[in-house]
Every structure is written in C-alpha cells, then in structure tokens.
Amino acid sequence: MPLPLIPIIIAAAAALAVVVVTIVYWDDIVKWFRSRNNIKEADRANVAFTIKERLATGDFKLVQGIFNTRTERVVDGHVMQAKQLEARLEREHQGGDLVIYE
C-alpha cells in the first residue's frame, strides 16, 4: 500500500471513538485482528494495519483496523491513545508509522 494512503486511512478512522489506555499490548493487537479474521478473508482488498502517531504530549495514538484498498475505506477499526506501546509493537513500527499485517 503506498504511503499516500496513510492520510486517507487516518481521515477515515477519525470518526472512531478513542479508547485511552496506559499501555498497548501486542497480544491485544493480535487478538483484535483474529476476532475479525472473517472480515479480512471476505475481500482480498481488505488489509489489516496499524498506524502509530506520537502526540505532542508524548503519548501515542494507535489506529488499528482493516482497510479496503479498492474502496479506500476503513471497514472496521478503533483508535487507542496510550502512554506506552509494548516493546514488540514498537519493534513492528521501527520501519515506519504504518504496518500492514498479512
């Protein structure tokens, strides 16, 4: 997915409620995706993603969802704000703010 789609995904996710937590755990990310595997499997254009954003406060905003690359819409998703991301999640995002999960 080309990087210009990041603003589209963020804009599409803007309507989602924000859940505030202390730390985002890798296992919770995986569990959320697994519980929505049927959505991802229903259409090959559906891709699972997370986007990490560092806020001015030092907190993180993490958008997690399933994005349809054909319609350019977030099919399902949620937004978390946290003081910290678990080390595994930080490692996944070392290459950039957007991670696509296969």
C-alpha positions in Angstrom: 0.0 0.0 0.0 1.5 3.3 -1.0 2.3 5.8 1.8 0.0 8.5 0.4 -2.9 6.3 1.7 -1.9 7.0 5.3 -3.7 10.3 5.4 -6.8 8.7 3.8 -6.8 5.9 6.5 -6.3 8.4 9.3 -9.2 10.6 8.0 -11.4 7.5 7.6 -10.6 6.5 11.1 -11.2 9.9 12.6 -14.9 9.1 13.3 -13.9 6.2 15.5 -14.0 6.5 19.3 -10.7 6.9 21.1 -10.0 4.4 23.9 -7.4 5.7 26.4 -5.2 3.0 28.0 -1.9 3.1 29.8 -0.1 0.7 27.5 -1.0 -1.0 24.3 0.0 -4.7 24.3 1.0 -6.8 21.3 -1.3 -9.7 22.3 -4.3 -7.3 22.4 -3.5 -6.2 18.8 -3.3 -9.8 17.6 -6.5 -10.8 19.5 -8.4 -8.0 17.9 -7.3 -8.9 14.4 -8.0 -12.6 14.9 -11.5 -11.8 16.1 -12.1 -10.1 12.8 -10.4 -12.6 10.5 -13.7 -13.2 8.7 -13.7 -9.5 7.6 -10.2 -9.7 6.2 -10.9 -13.0 4.5 -14.2 -11.8 2.9 -12.4 -9.5 0.4 -8.9 -9.7 -0.9 -8.8 -5.9 -0.9 -9.1 -5.8 2.9 -5.8 -5.4 4.6 -5.1 -5.3 8.4 -3.0 -2.3 9.6 -1.8 -0.3 12.5 -0.7 3.3 12.3 1.4 4.8 15.2 1.5 8.5 15.8 3.5 10.3 18.5 1.4 13.1 20.0 2.8 16.4 21.3 2.0 15.3 24.8 4.4 12.3 24.4 1.6 9.8 24.3 0.9 7.6 21.3 -2.2 7.3 19.2 -2.5 3.9 17.6 -5.1 3.4 14.8 -5.8 -0.3 14.3 -8.1 -1.6 11.6 -9.0 -3.2 8.4 -8.8 -1.1 5.3 -10.2 -1.8 1.9 -7.7 -0.7 -0.7 -10.3 -0.8 -3.5 -12.9 1.4 -1.8 -10.3 3.4 0.3 -12.5 2.9 3.4 -11.8 1.6 6.9 -14.1 -1.5 7.1 -13.5 -1.9 10.9 -11.2 -0.2 13.3 -10.6 1.6 16.6 -8.2 4.2 18.0 -6.2 3.9 21.2 -4.3 6.5 23.0 -1.6 5.4 25.4 1.4 6.5 27.3 3.4 3.5 26.1 3.5 0.7 23.5 4.7 -2.7 24.4 8.2 -3.4 23.0 7.0 -5.9 20.4 4.6 -3.3 19.0 7.4 -0.7 18.9 9.7 -3.1 17.0 6.9 -3.8 14.4 6.8 0.0 13.8 10.5 0.6 13.6 10.3 0.7 9.9 7.7 3.4 9.9 4.4 4.6 11.2 2.3 2.2 9.1 2.4 -1.5 9.4 0.4 -3.9 7.1 -0.2 -7.4 8.6 -0.5 -10.3 6.2 
